[in-house]
Amino acid sequence: MPYAINKGVKTYYEVTGEGPDFLMLHANPCDHRMWMYQVAFFSRRFRVIATDMRGYGRTDKPEDPYGFEALAEDAFAVCDQENITGGIIAGASMGSKIAFKMVLKRPGLFQAMIHVGGNAHRGTSYDDRAAGYLGADVPSYRAGHLAELFAPGFSETPRGKFHSKIVLDDSTALSGKAISTLFHSFDRVDLASQVSAINIPVQIVNGIHDNSLEGGRKTASLIDGARHEAIDNAGHLCCLEDPARFQDICVSFLRENGLYPGI
């Protein structure tokens, strides 16, 4: 199993396919498996690298405080180990914020960005989530957190139950304190004042039931030429809820920018 190490912290990642690089950074409270449809689809044309961020999956779960910069450094460690020098970066929710940080810190490393449920502003729920993971039973709290991110009723559908089972199957192995620390890493971080410096193509996608929808629109308005689209009947994790529509948006965006290779 591949790991990259940043100052003693091991980040787990998986590599699938061949072609231009496509780095995928997941959302809370998931791990790299939230990209299951995108890995299957895009790995026919790209080398897809999907990571687990701190606190989740097979990546280390530090409980002591650290800065948001550390999350970007974890992902850079993966990039360096895999010799990523170009390609596409995709981020979802907190992963979207890490992606913004990476592109600002290393301009020119990626040629385009795609965001799921993404915005550059601090989530209004971060304080409650940090407290919730610290003070509650992690499996039950995580299940409730995940259900709230989907469109109303989705988690009770057969497909929603299937996705939830996959995402939640390792909940007993997680540390509530580590996840709380992850949320607190974004305290006092102001990406919104910085994203106007981004000069590569940007696509932001939210579901219409996503509480980050307005933040996504506002973020797109701050970046010259950025595209924003909303998916009907989807929430914060629209790439899981409606992968066909999400992937259509991504393919159109990449083709428009000459970044969608042939097979």
Backbone as CSV, one residue per row, in Angstrom:
resi,resn,N_x,N_y,N_z,CA_x,CA_y,CA_z,C_x,C_y,C_z
1,MET,0.843,-1.191,0.000,0.000,0.000,0.000,0.877,1.239,0.000
2,PRO,0.636,2.199,-0.911,1.509,3.377,-0.983,1.177,4.421,0.080
3,TYR,2.237,4.950,0.691,2.118,6.050,1.641,3.153,7.102,1.284
4,ALA,2.792,8.361,1.503,3.755,9.450,1.444,3.886,10.020,2.851
5,ILE,5.075,10.480,3.219,5.320,10.936,4.590,5.654,12.417,4.601
6,ASN,4.950,13.153,5.446,5.197,14.576,5.661,5.432,14.812,7.145
7,LYS,6.675,15.080,7.519,7.024,15.362,8.915,6.487,14.286,9.853
8,GLY,6.647,13.039,9.433,6.269,11.910,10.264,4.841,11.430,10.094
9,VAL,4.002,12.192,9.402,2.611,11.799,9.185,2.501,11.054,7.857
10,LYS,1.955,9.841,7.902,1.808,9.012,6.705,0.447,9.248,6.063
11,THR,0.466,9.574,4.763,-0.756,9.761,3.985,-0.909,8.604,3.018
12,TYR,-2.033,7.922,3.120,-2.333,6.809,2.229,-2.960,7.329,0.937
13,TYR,-2.637,6.673,-0.175,-3.254,7.035,-1.446,-3.290,5.828,-2.364
14,GLU,-4.146,5.900,-3.374,-4.241,4.848,-4.380,-4.073,5.450,-5.767
15,VAL,-3.434,4.706,-6.648,-3.186,5.138,-8.023,-3.873,4.154,-8.961
16,THR,-4.662,4.708,-9.892,-5.418,3.874,-10.836,-5.313,4.469,-12.233
17,GLY,-5.015,3.653,-13.213,-5.021,4.092,-14.598,-3.705,4.690,-15.068
18,GLU,-3.725,5.151,-16.311,-2.547,5.764,-16.935,-2.980,6.999,-17.709
19,GLY,-2.043,7.935,-17.855,-2.319,9.157,-18.603,-1.931,10.371,-17.796
20,PRO,-2.444,11.558,-18.151,-2.174,12.761,-17.365,-2.653,12.567,-15.928
21,ASP,-2.013,13.232,-14.999,-2.346,13.041,-13.590,-3.634,13.767,-13.203
22,PHE,-4.395,13.125,-12.304,-5.665,13.657,-11.821,-5.706,13.356,-10.326
23,LEU,-5.398,14.364,-9.506,-5.354,14.201,-8.051,-6.721,14.508,-7.466
24,MET,-7.216,13.619,-6.577,-8.540,13.782,-5.983,-8.438,13.813,-4.466
25,LEU,-8.998,14.876,-3.861,-8.952,15.109,-2.424,-10.381,15.111,-1.877
26,HIS,-10.651,14.213,-0.955,-12.033,13.951,-0.538,-12.567,14.951,0.490
27,ALA,-13.830,14.752,0.857,-14.550,15.586,1.821,-14.636,14.889,3.179
28,ASN,-14.881,15.662,4.240,-15.396,15.098,5.486,-16.829,14.619,5.222
29,PRO,-17.300,13.524,5.810,-16.603,12.596,6.697,-16.202,11.324,5.958
30,CYS,-15.750,11.477,4.701,-15.455,10.334,3.835,-13.956,10.026,3.816
31,ASP,-13.569,9.107,2.965,-12.165,8.925,2.603,-12.100,8.869,1.071
32,HIS,-11.015,8.356,0.522,-10.844,8.405,-0.932,-11.948,7.680,-1.697
33,ARG,-12.681,6.803,-1.007,-13.705,6.012,-1.690,-14.916,6.838,-2.122
34,MET,-15.014,8.086,-1.650,-16.120,8.920,-2.129,-15.998,9.198,-3.629
35,TRP,-14.790,8.987,-4.174,-14.549,9.207,-5.602,-14.720,7.926,-6.414
36,MET,-15.420,6.938,-5.903,-15.471,5.619,-6.552,-15.902,5.704,-8.020
37,TYR,-16.915,6.504,-8.311,-17.381,6.613,-9.688,-16.372,7.350,-10.560
38,GLN,-15.778,8.393,-9.997,-14.837,9.195,-10.779,-13.549,8.425,-11.048
39,VAL,-13.086,7.640,-10.083,-11.900,6.814,-10.313,-12.178,5.824,-11.444
40,ALA,-13.333,5.166,-11.388,-13.678,4.188,-12.429,-13.785,4.846,-13.797
41,PHE,-14.351,6.034,-13.841,-14.591,6.708,-15.119,-13.329,7.349,-15.677
42,PHE,-12.640,8.140,-14.873,-11.524,8.928,-15.390,-10.232,8.128,-15.527
43,SER,-10.118,6.980,-14.861,-8.881,6.205,-14.952,-8.706,5.563,-16.333
44,ARG,-9.693,5.650,-17.191,-9.518,5.188,-18.579,-8.665,6.169,-19.370
45,ARG,-8.583,7.419,-18.911,-7.865,8.453,-19.650,-6.789,9.155,-18.830
46,PHE,-6.842,9.006,-17.518,-5.924,9.699,-16.617,-5.282,8.707,-15.654
47,ARG,-4.174,9.129,-15.069,-3.645,8.423,-13.894,-4.260,9.102,-12.677
48,VAL,-5.203,8.435,-12.045,-5.948,9.017,-10.934,-5.248,8.677,-9.623
49,ILE,-4.987,9.705,-8.834,-4.376,9.538,-7.514,-5.375,10.052,-6.487
50,ALA,-5.898,9.163,-5.640,-6.901,9.530,-4.647,-6.336,9.291,-3.248
51,THR,-6.367,10.314,-2.409,-5.735,10.254,-1.100,-6.763,10.145,0.028
52,ASP,-6.288,9.695,1.187,-7.030,9.822,2.449,-6.404,10.957,3.243
53,MET,-7.197,11.953,3.652,-6.632,13.030,4.454,-6.525,12.604,5.916
54,ARG,-5.780,13.399,6.685,-5.598,13.118,8.112,-6.933,12.839,8.800
55,GLY,-6.930,11.804,9.636,-8.128,11.473,10.391,-8.987,10.400,9.754
56,TYR,-8.741,10.086,8.479,-9.627,9.177,7.754,-8.865,8.059,7.067
57,GLY,-9.598,6.983,6.789,-9.055,5.880,6.011,-7.807,5.288,6.634
58,ARG,-6.791,5.059,5.794,-5.547,4.448,6.256,-4.468,5.494,6.568
59,THR,-4.814,6.778,6.420,-3.865,7.843,6.755,-3.785,7.990,8.269
60,ASP,-2.650,8.506,8.760,-2.494,8.725,10.202,-3.572,9.663,10.740
61,LYS,-3.787,9.581,12.048,-4.871,10.312,12.693,-4.346,11.120,13.887
62,PRO,-3.508,12.141,13.601,-2.955,12.934,14.705,-4.045,13.709,15.446
63,GLU,-3.927,13.732,16.756,-4.927,14.407,17.582,-4.448,15.761,18.088
64,ASP,-3.142,15.993,18.071,-2.619,17.285,18.509,-2.863,18.335,17.432
65,PRO,-3.064,19.590,17.817,-3.367,20.641,16.829,-2.264,20.811,15.786
66,TYR,-2.679,21.159,14.573,-1.754,21.478,13.481,-2.436,22.525,12.612
67,GLY,-1.673,23.183,11.777,-2.223,24.208,10.909,-2.741,23.639,9.601
68,PHE,-3.574,24.433,8.934,-4.144,24.010,7.656,-3.067,23.748,6.613
69,GLU,-1.960,24.457,6.732,-0.835,24.273,5.817,-0.375,22.816,5.794
70,ALA,-0.488,22.128,6.933,-0.033,20.734,7.012,-0.823,19.826,6.075
71,LEU,-2.108,20.123,5.885,-2.925,19.299,5.001,-2.473,19.440,3.552
72,ALA,-2.136,20.660,3.166,-1.587,20.866,1.823,-0.234,20.177,1.687
73,GLU,0.580,20.249,2.723,1.898,19.606,2.675,1.770,18.092,2.568
74,ASP,0.759,17.507,3.224,0.520,16.068,3.074,0.271,15.717,1.615
75,ALA,-0.590,16.512,0.957,-0.914,16.243,-0.449,0.285,16.513,-1.354
76,PHE,1.074,17.538,-1.033,2.296,17.786,-1.813,3.269,16.618,-1.686
77,ALA,3.312,15.984,-0.505,4.189,14.829,-0.331,3.800,13.697,-1.279
78,VAL,2.484,13.526,-1.480,2.011,12.534,-2.447,2.435,12.939,-3.862
79,CYS,2.234,14.220,-4.185,2.621,14.715,-5.519,4.106,14.485,-5.780
80,ASP,4.919,14.800,-4.791,6.365,14.656,-4.966,6.754,13.189,-5.123
81,GLN,6.148,12.331,-4.316,6.490,10.914,-4.384,6.072,10.298,-5.715
82,GLU,4.956,10.775,-6.265,4.451,10.233,-7.531,4.903,11.044,-8.740
83,ASN,5.797,12.002,-8.509,6.354,12.816,-9.601,5.267,13.526,-10.408
84,ILE,4.283,14.069,-9.707,3.222,14.831,-10.357,3.752,16.221,-10.675
85,THR,3.758,16.559,-11.945,4.252,17.871,-12.366,3.232,18.607,-13.225
86,GLY,2.026,18.074,-13.308,0.985,18.699,-14.098,-0.287,17.890,-13.983
87,GLY,-1.342,18.350,-14.657,-2.596,17.618,-14.655,-3.723,18.381,-13.994
88,ILE,-4.676,17.632,-13.443,-5.905,18.180,-12.884,-5.931,17.898,-11.388
89,ILE,-6.485,18.837,-10.610,-6.718,18.604,-9.196,-8.195,18.786,-8.907
90,ALA,-8.771,17.838,-8.181,-10.168,17.913,-7.768,-10.238,17.844,-6.253
91,GLY,-11.096,18.665,-5.679,-11.275,18.653,-4.240,-12.744,18.739,-3.886
92,ALA,-13.125,18.081,-2.789,-14.502,18.123,-2.311,-14.524,18.687,-0.898
93,SER,-15.308,19.747,-0.677,-15.502,20.339,0.645,-14.163,20.718,1.269
94,MET,-13.760,20.084,2.367,-12.445,20.391,2.940,-11.337,20.092,1.932
95,GLY,-11.505,19.038,1.144,-10.535,18.747,0.093,-10.471,19.852,-0.939
96,SER,-11.596,20.525,-1.172,-11.615,21.673,-2.075,-10.757,22.802,-1.523
97,LYS,-10.849,23.025,-0.224,-10.042,24.072,0.400,-8.547,23.734,0.332
98,ILE,-8.228,22.464,0.518,-6.830,22.042,0.378,-6.361,22.275,-1.050
99,ALA,-7.226,21.970,-2.023,-6.863,22.174,-3.432,-6.594,23.652,-3.710
100,PHE,-7.445,24.544,-3.202,-7.194,25.979,-3.375,-5.833,26.354,-2.795
101,LYS,-5.542,25.864,-1.597,-4.276,26.182,-0.942,-3.095,25.694,-1.771
102,MET,-3.194,24.493,-2.311,-2.104,23.925,-3.094,-1.832,24.733,-4.353
103,VAL,-2.894,25.114,-5.052,-2.721,25.868,-6.297,-2.170,27.258,-6.016
104,LEU,-2.560,27.846,-4.897,-2.009,29.154,-4.530,-0.540,29.050,-4.133
105,LYS,-0.190,27.951,-3.486,1.181,27.796,-2.996,2.144,27.385,-4.103
106,ARG,1.693,26.568,-5.051,2.540,26.121,-6.160,1.862,26.410,-7.493
107,PRO,1.794,27.659,-7.899,1.185,27.987,-9.200,1.925,27.239,-10.318
108,GLY,1.173,26.731,-11.244,1.778,26.015,-12.364,1.851,24.522,-12.174
109,LEU,1.600,24.023,-10.951,1.663,22.580,-10.741,0.515,21.876,-11.451
110,PHE,-0.669,22.496,-11.439,-1.840,21.910,-12.090,-2.339,22.845,-13.180
111,GLN,-3.037,22.266,-14.153,-3.550,23.038,-15.285,-5.033,23.386,-15.155
112,ALA,-5.744,22.753,-14.226,-7.160,23.048,-14.020,-7.592,22.486,-12.673
113,MET,-8.698,23.045,-12.143,-9.254,22.617,-10.858,-10.733,22.306,-11.010
114,ILE,-11.175,21.266,-10.286,-12.594,20.921,-10.206,-12.957,20.800,-8.725
115,HIS,-14.068,21.423,-8.345,-14.472,21.432,-6.933,-15.869,20.856,-6.774
116,VAL,-16.040,20.015,-5.754,-17.327,19.416,-5.412,-17.773,20.002,-4.075
117,GLY,-18.969,20.615,-4.053,-19.420,21.219,-2.793,-18.396,22.209,-2.292
118,GLY,-17.693,22.848,-3.213,-16.525,23.638,-2.848,-16.811,25.103,-2.689
119,ASN,-16.115,25.713,-1.747,-16.070,27.163,-1.647,-14.881,27.546,-0.795
120,ALA,-14.458,28.790,-0.905,-13.250,29.230,-0.212,-13.527,29.760,1.181
121,HIS,-14.798,29.774,1.572,-15.180,30.327,2.868,-15.217,29.237,3.936
122,ARG,-15.128,29.638,5.176,-15.190,28.688,6.283,-16.614,28.153,6.414
123,GLY,-16.732,26.848,6.547,-18.051,26.244,6.688,-18.743,26.707,7.959
124,THR,-20.036,27.005,7.860,-20.777,27.477,9.028,-20.945,26.386,10.085
125,SER,-20.764,25.139,9.683,-20.954,24.027,10.630,-19.660,23.572,11.286
126,TYR,-18.529,24.174,10.957,-17.252,23.628,11.408,-17.146,23.543,12.931
127,ASP,-17.560,24.581,13.636,-17.462,24.560,15.098,-18.337,23.455,15.685
128,ASP,-19.559,23.320,15.165,-20.446,22.271,15.666,-19.894,20.888,15.357
129,ARG,-19.315,20.716,14.178,-18.750,19.412,13.827,-17.550,19.085,14.714
130,ALA,-16.695,20.063,14.938,-15.522,19.841,15.787,-15.952,19.403,17.182
131,ALA,-16.970,20.059,17.716,-17.472,19.690,19.040,-18.186,18.347,18.997
132,GLY,-18.942,18.103,17.930,-19.703,16.877,17.824,-18.829,15.639,17.782
133,TYR,-17.771,15.682,16.975,-16.876,14.520,16.897,-16.108,14.322,18.190
134,LEU,-15.861,15.408,18.907,-15.098,15.305,20.148,-15.941,14.719,21.266
135,GLY,-17.247,14.995,21.238,-18.066,14.636,22.398,-19.055,13.525,22.187
136,ALA,-19.078,12.919,20.996,-20.102,11.917,20.712,-19.490,10.583,20.304
137,ASP,-20.333,9.569,20.231,-19.938,8.277,19.681,-19.657,8.462,18.192
138,VAL,-18.432,8.172,17.760,-18.026,8.504,16.397,-18.884,7.797,15.340
139,PRO,-19.123,6.485,15.408,-19.910,5.859,14.345,-21.295,6.472,14.175
140,SER,-22.018,6.717,15.271,-23.365,7.262,15.139,-23.328,8.719,14.701
141,TYR,-22.378,9.496,15.220,-22.297,10.900,14.829,-21.899,11.020,13.352
142,ARG,-20.955,10.197,12.930,-20.525,10.242,11.530,-21.665,9.861,10.582
143,ALA,-22.470,8.870,10.973,-23.604,8.469,10.145,-24.590,9.622,9.981
144,GLY,-24.855,10.331,11.076,-25.745,11.474,10.991,-25.170,12.601,10.162
145,HIS,-23.869,12.833,10.309,-23.178,13.864,9.527,-23.306,13.556,8.037
146,LEU,-23.024,12.319,7.652,-23.089,11.948,6.245,-24.499,12.126,5.699
147,ALA,-25.507,11.687,6.443,-26.892,11.788,5.971,-27.281,13.241,5.726
148,GLU,-26.799,14.151,6.557,-27.131,15.566,6.410,-26.494,16.191,5.177
149,LEU,-25.429,15.596,4.656,-24.762,16.154,3.481,-25.466,15.785,2.181
150,PHE,-26.225,14.698,2.188,-26.952,14.284,1.005,-28.232,15.107,0.843
151,ALA,-28.804,15.081,-0.360,-30.113,15.692,-0.574,-31.147,15.012,0.334
152,PRO,-32.195,15.733,0.722,-33.206,15.143,1.613,-33.730,13.809,1.095
153,GLY,-33.678,12.797,1.962,-34.203,11.480,1.633,-33.248,10.566,0.902
154,PHE,-32.132,11.103,0.370,-31.242,10.265,-0.447,-30.656,9.117,0.360
155,SER,-30.281,9.371,1.608,-29.615,8.329,2.397,-30.530,7.150,2.692
156,GLU,-31.848,7.325,2.491,-32.790,6.226,2.726,-33.131,5.461,1.458
157,THR,-32.623,5.905,0.324,-32.848,5.172,-0.928,-31.887,3.983,-0.996
158,PRO,-32.158,2.990,-1.835,-31.228,1.859,-1.945,-29.805,2.301,-2.295
159,ARG,-29.663,3.256,-3.225,-28.326,3.698,-3.594,-27.684,4.494,-2.464
160,GLY,-28.488,5.295,-1.778,-27.957,6.051,-0.647,-27.480,5.133,0.472
161,LYS,-28.231,4.084,0.738,-27.823,3.120,1.770,-26.539,2.406,1.357
162,PHE,-26.444,2.090,0.065,-25.236,1.434,-0.448,-24.018,2.330,-0.252
163,HIS,-24.122,3.595,-0.657,-23.009,4.523,-0.504,-22.651,4.718,0.963
164,SER,-23.661,4.879,1.796,-23.415,5.125,3.220,-22.691,3.949,3.858
165,LYS,-23.078,2.740,3.488,-22.424,1.555,4.055,-20.947,1.533,3.704
166,ILE,-20.615,1.899,2.461,-19.209,1.914,2.040,-18.430,2.983,2.798
167,VAL,-18.991,4.178,2.866,-18.285,5.285,3.517,-18.085,5.026,5.003
168,LEU,-19.080,4.421,5.647,-19.094,4.335,7.106,-18.518,3.048,7.668
169,ASP,-18.063,2.139,6.815,-17.724,0.809,7.325,-16.498,0.764,8.228
170,ASP,-15.692,1.851,8.255,-14.519,1.855,9.123,-14.655,2.824,10.283
171,SER,-15.884,3.235,10.599,-16.079,4.295,11.605,-15.530,3.935,12.982
172,THR,-15.575,2.667,13.338,-15.082,2.284,14.665,-13.567,2.446,14.783
173,ALA,-12.876,2.553,13.648,-11.413,2.698,13.664,-10.975,4.156,13.698
174,LEU,-11.918,5.096,13.663,-11.575,6.510,13.604,-11.514,7.125,14.995
175,SER,-10.830,8.257,15.069,-10.674,9.002,16.319,-11.479,10.291,16.235
176,GLY,-12.446,10.444,17.130,-13.219,11.673,17.158,-12.356,12.888,17.415
177,LYS,-11.356,12.731,18.261,-10.465,13.854,18.552,-9.663,14.243,17.315
178,ALA,-9.220,13.253,16.534,-8.454,13.547,15.323,-9.314,14.283,14.303
179,ILE,-10.576,13.882,14.156,-11.460,14.559,13.201,-11.785,15.964,13.689
180,SER,-11.979,16.125,14.989,-12.200,17.463,15.554,-11.002,18.357,15.277
181,THR,-9.802,17.828,15.444,-8.579,18.589,15.159,-8.519,18.985,13.691
182,LEU,-8.949,18.091,12.805,-8.979,18.392,11.376,-9.884,19.593,11.094
183,PHE,-11.067,19.610,11.665,-11.954,20.752,11.465,-11.332,22.045,12.004
184,HIS,-10.695,21.961,13.161,-10.094,23.159,13.756,-8.892,23.667,12.963
185,SER,-8.317,22.824,12.101,-7.156,23.275,11.330,-7.507,24.449,10.418
186,PHE,-8.790,24.590,10.089,-9.205,25.678,9.196,-9.566,26.955,9.954
187,ASP,-9.434,26.952,11.265,-9.704,28.154,12.055,-8.793,29.292,11.596
188,ARG,-9.392,30.467,11.428,-8.662,31.702,11.102,-7.942,31.641,9.749
189,VAL,-8.336,30.715,8.880,-7.781,30.651,7.524,-8.688,31.454,6.597
190,ASP,-8.112,32.333,5.799,-8.886,33.189,4.897,-8.467,32.933,3.455
191,LEU,-9.064,31.920,2.828,-8.776,31.628,1.426,-9.531,32.566,0.485
192,ALA,-10.696,33.036,0.936,-11.539,33.845,0.049,-10.827,35.099,-0.436
193,SER,-9.940,35.647,0.387,-9.227,36.865,-0.015,-8.054,36.567,-0.937
194,GLN,-7.767,35.278,-1.159,-6.596,34.893,-1.941,-6.922,34.285,-3.303
195,VAL,-8.130,33.721,-3.456,-8.394,32.905,-4.643,-8.434,33.709,-5.948
196,SER,-8.570,35.010,-5.861,-8.559,35.808,-7.094,-7.221,35.716,-7.826
197,ALA,-6.174,35.252,-7.127,-4.855,35.094,-7.747,-4.769,33.847,-8.618
198,ILE,-5.761,32.962,-8.540,-5.723,31.727,-9.334,-5.948,32.058,-10.803
199,ASN,-5.071,31.541,-11.660,-5.153,31.879,-13.085,-5.221,30.648,-13.978
200,ILE,-5.758,29.549,-13.440,-6.024,28.365,-14.253,-7.534,28.158,-14.304
201,PRO,-8.036,27.369,-15.263,-9.478,27.130,-15.331,-10.012,26.461,-14.072
202,VAL,-11.164,26.938,-13.612,-11.775,26.447,-12.375,-13.238,26.109,-12.632
203,GLN,-13.641,24.917,-12.210,-15.044,24.488,-12.264,-15.497,24.160,-10.845
204,ILE,-16.553,24.821,-10.387,-17.131,24.530,-9.076,-18.516,23.949,-9.294
205,VAL,-18.813,22.833,-8.607,-20.096,22.152,-8.743,-20.694,21.945,-7.359
206,ASN,-21.937,22.362,-7.185,-22.686,22.118,-5.955,-24.024,21.490,-6.308
207,GLY,-24.582,20.735,-5.369,-25.964,20.320,-5.500,-26.878,21.449,-5.060
208,ILE,-28.110,21.450,-5.520,-29.008,22.541,-5.132,-29.401,22.466,-3.656
209,HIS,-29.203,21.301,-3.033,-29.492,21.160,-1.607,-28.229,21.309,-0.748
210,ASP,-27.167,21.748,-1.340,-25.879,21.894,-0.654,-25.868,23.202,0.136
211,ASN,-25.539,23.118,1.433,-25.470,24.365,2.204,-24.270,25.221,1.808
212,SER,-23.399,24.693,0.947,-22.283,25.472,0.410,-22.597,26.081,-0.954
213,LEU,-23.847,25.961,-1.405,-24.196,26.422,-2.746,-23.885,27.909,-2.933
214,GLU,-24.343,28.753,-2.033,-24.084,30.192,-2.180,-22.604,30.503,-2.048
215,GLY,-21.924,29.797,-1.146,-20.484,29.980,-1.018,-19.750,29.585,-2.275
216,GLY,-20.226,28.527,-2.944,-19.625,28.111,-4.204,-19.805,29.159,-5.279
217,ARG,-21.007,29.713,-5.364,-21.262,30.762,-6.351,-20.403,31.994,-6.082
218,LYS,-20.321,32.377,-4.820,-19.517,33.552,-4.475,-18.042,33.309,-4.774
219,THR,-17.568,32.115,-4.479,-16.172,31.794,-4.754,-15.887,31.855,-6.246
220,ALA,-16.790,31.288,-7.064,-16.606,31.332,-8.517,-16.546,32.780,-9.006
221,SER,-17.317,33.659,-8.382,-17.322,35.063,-8.809,-16.021,35.783,-8.481
222,LEU,-15.238,35.214,-7.572,-13.971,35.833,-7.176,-12.814,35.456,-8.096
223,ILE,-13.009,34.421,-8.915,-11.934,33.890,-9.754,-12.253,34.178,-11.215
224,ASP,-11.381,34.856,-11.872,-11.607,35.238,-13.258,-11.846,34.011,-14.138
225,GLY,-13.006,33.982,-14.802,-13.320,32.907,-15.730,-13.829,31.634,-15.107
226,ALA,-13.952,31.566,-13.782,-14.396,30.332,-13.133,-15.840,30.007,-13.510
227,ARG,-16.103,28.722,-13.678,-17.450,28.240,-13.993,-18.103,27.690,-12.744
228,HIS,-19.422,27.894,-12.633,-20.185,27.288,-11.544,-21.421,26.625,-12.105
229,GLU,-21.705,25.409,-11.618,-22.935,24.714,-12.009,-23.530,24.039,-10.792
230,ALA,-24.866,23.970,-10.770,-25.595,23.303,-9.697,-26.326,22.090,-10.266
231,ILE,-26.329,21.015,-9.515,-26.969,19.773,-9.937,-28.281,19.609,-9.186
232,ASP,-29.356,19.399,-9.920,-30.669,19.197,-9.311,-30.686,17.925,-8.470
233,ASN,-31.499,17.957,-7.417,-31.753,16.769,-6.586,-30.487,16.190,-5.969
234,ALA,-29.502,17.041,-5.705,-28.258,16.590,-5.080,-27.875,17.551,-3.964
235,GLY,-27.013,17.066,-3.076,-26.557,17.871,-1.965,-25.066,18.157,-2.052
236,HIS,-24.399,18.088,-0.907,-22.995,18.469,-0.807,-22.075,17.487,-1.532
237,LEU,-22.463,16.226,-1.591,-21.628,15.184,-2.198,-22.219,14.786,-3.546
238,CYS,-22.408,15.771,-4.418,-23.123,15.552,-5.679,-22.419,14.558,-6.596
239,CYS,-21.112,14.374,-6.447,-20.413,13.411,-7.308,-20.773,11.974,-6.960
240,LEU,-21.279,11.747,-5.750,-21.794,10.437,-5.353,-23.277,10.310,-5.668
241,GLU,-24.011,11.402,-5.474,-25.465,11.360,-5.628,-25.891,11.287,-7.097
242,ASP,-25.211,12.034,-7.962,-25.527,12.024,-9.387,-24.225,12.022,-10.184
243,PRO,-23.518,10.877,-10.175,-22.204,10.829,-10.839,-22.286,11.070,-12.338
244,ALA,-23.360,10.651,-12.986,-23.455,10.845,-14.436,-23.485,12.325,-14.780
245,ARG,-24.321,13.095,-14.084,-24.392,14.532,-14.353,-23.087,15.215,-13.985
246,PHE,-22.526,14.842,-12.833,-21.269,15.451,-12.404,-20.171,15.203,-13.438
247,GLN,-20.071,13.979,-13.919,-19.012,13.655,-14.868,-19.236,14.329,-16.222
248,ASP,-20.486,14.506,-16.612,-20.766,15.262,-17.836,-20.238,16.692,-17.720
249,ILE,-20.457,17.304,-16.563,-19.958,18.668,-16.332,-18.442,18.694,-16.409
250,CYS,-17.798,17.732,-15.783,-16.327,17.681,-15.773,-15.768,17.475,-17.175
251,VAL,-16.357,16.564,-17.929,-15.866,16.281,-19.280,-16.009,17.519,-20.152
252,SER,-17.147,18.189,-20.075,-17.355,19.410,-20.854,-16.315,20.460,-20.499
253,PHE,-16.091,20.636,-19.204,-15.109,21.615,-18.725,-13.708,21.287,-19.224
254,LEU,-13.312,20.034,-19.104,-11.967,19.639,-19.521,-11.803,19.725,-21.031
255,ARG,-12.824,19.337,-21.768,-12.749,19.433,-23.229,-12.619,20.888,-23.669
256,GLU,-13.379,21.771,-23.062,-13.330,23.185,-23.409,-11.919,23.742,-23.244
257,ASN,-11.185,23.183,-22.290,-9.843,23.680,-21.998,-8.739,22.812,-22.584
258,GLY,-9.109,21.892,-23.485,-8.115,21.068,-24.161,-7.388,20.107,-23.246
259,LEU,-8.073,19.656,-22.180,-7.438,18.832,-21.158,-8.059,17.449,-21.028
260,TYR,-8.837,17.037,-22.024,-9.493,15.722,-21.956,-8.868,14.832,-23.028
261,PRO,-7.962,13.954,-22.630,-7.231,13.145,-23.613,-8.076,12.035,-24.208
262,GLY,-7.656,11.548,-25.360,-8.272,10.378,-25.950,-7.835,9.114,-25.229
263,ILE,-8.500,8.023,-25.554,-8.146,6.739,-24.938,-7.041,6.083,-25.747
